[in-house]
Amino acid sequence: MLYSTGRNLFVIKSKIFIRSYSNSTNLNQAIKGIHVKNPLDNNKEVVVYNNALDLKNAILEENKGKSGIYMFTNTQTNDFYIGQSKNLYNRFRNYFNPAYITGLNNKNSRVGRAILKYGYENFSLTILEYCDKSDLTEREQFYFDTLKPVYNILKTAGVYVDVFTHTDDTKKKISNTLKGVNAGENSYWYGRTRSEETKMKMSLKQTGENNPLFGKTHSEETKELMRQKALGRRHSKETLLKMSAVRGHLVHVYERCVSSDSTMTEEFKIIGTFVSLRGAGKYLGISGNTVRLYVNSGEVYKDRYKFTVGSANQE
């Protein structure tokens, strides 16, 4: 395992080497990762961050846009975890997120439990090597076989705990146990609403190129499955009105009446809005074709009713 002591001594299993940097390292150097030769490959360097908490900013800044193999070491027990990442910056940013660590703990992650128990300040981080994304799995397996990490549950590179799934019987038991747990008043969102600003931000994150389906089209098979699933589905009257409004197909029915003011002038007052010509006709006991005729002509039906089509009320 790789760790540091007060004597600036680094140990990897039985391979020991001395880092010859001075104890009088200036402040600028102290807040950065320490570069030392890799005892397993003298042509490469490892980068050591002795205290993950104190060197958080350096860890994030120095690993932007890089991929490689990393190792978290518990400086209290000398147990360690080895991992790979195509984006080390994002991976470490996640590790410094308590919610992410809690999630690891919930997945029975040994390193997650250890970080929660001992704290970031008792973990060092080592970049075992930077390498191309295509070489990550091969290099991770090399370090698995050579260093034999304690915190890694699985010892095969590229295979993660998340890949393994529960049996159908176990899934059913879990489902039955969780039914109602987050429903009603137990739900986080019970009685809460998102602000318009939050809704707008959520919408923008799914707009244009950010949308997972941007530039993609459904296959004919998928379209048919979607069509079959939609068969027999009935929209509510409110939904139909909204859909028609978007298309500009709402049918408005007006009735002639006399104004209530002193002028006693005649005017038309809206008495109903419908999603179709047929719906408007049914309201008055006539056919949809009759409504269409009067919409097109602009004439008043039976000297009493007038019809218009549009996305908003028209008078």
Secondary structure, DSSP 8 states (H G I E B T S, - for coil): ---B-TT-EEEETTEEEE----TT--HHHHTS-EEEEETTEEEEEEEEES-TTTTHHHHHHHTTT--EEEEEEETTT--EEEEEES-HHHHHHHHT-HHHHHHHHHTT-HHHHHHHHH-GGGEEEEEEEE--GGGHHHHHHHHHHHH--SS-S--STT--GGG----HHHHHHHHHHHTTTTSGGGSTTTT----HHHHHHHHHHTSGGGSTTTT----HHHHHHHHHHHTT----HHHHHHHHHHHT-EEEEEEEEE-SSTT--EEEEEEEEESSHHHHHHHHTS-HHHHHHHHHH---BTTTEEEEEESS---
